[in-house]
Amino acid sequence: DAGVIQSPRHEVTEMGQEVTLRCKPISGHNSLFWYRQTMMRGLELLIYFNNNVPIDDSGMPEDRFSAKMPNASFSTLKIQPSEPRDSAVYFCASGFDLGETQYFGPGTRLLVL
Amino acid sequence: QKEVEQNSGPLSVPEGAIASLNCTYSDRGSQSFFWYRQYSGKSPELIMFIYSNGDKEDGRFTAQLNKASQYVSLLIRDSQPSDSATYLCAGLTGFQKLVFGTGTRLLVSP
């Protein structure tokens, strides 16, 4: 079975540009999580969804960040406008339900110049 | 104080030894704990989880939970060079969120 799929795997952009990260969760999983990982701050939860509904977005750093989950098989994380301090690895994870084991995608390595 | 604390390491052990990785947490509402392994440049992958006080064994891995002391540990027996990675401890909060520690880097030397 396919795991969590993320695209793109690498993204290099210039400050001020819009960045859209995509995620396809494991089929049958009802919960989806977006994380950001940096050396300084480790793995941070940005936002999570259950049954396509955002449950908690308190980890989203600023209004420049937004996330959507229009259906059970697709989610996006958008940064507009991007800044150099947004450079990080962004992971999407999914699970059968809240509180269940989370399975991580391969991540998107974002570099904002 | 971070909700989940880990020593960043590196923890160096010789091949065949027992590696002991430790984690403390501050939220007494956390009931379940997860250990993930992350190789450099890769995504975290689950090793095991524990939600009851005591020990839980899975192959060479043993997770230990002491809720009174707010302490979680992971023991790796017969450590192999392939175990060299960063080990992330995570606690599940009452809001069903996973809060991760910053990870402990383990180096197993041949």
Interface residues (C-beta under 8 A of the other chain):
Chain A: F33 G42 L43 E44 L45 Y48 I55 D56 F91 L98 G99 T101 Q102 Y103 F104 G105 P106 G107
Chain B: S32 F34 Y36 K42 S43 P44 E45 L46 F49 L88 L92 F95 Q96 K97 L98 V99 F100 G101 T102 G103
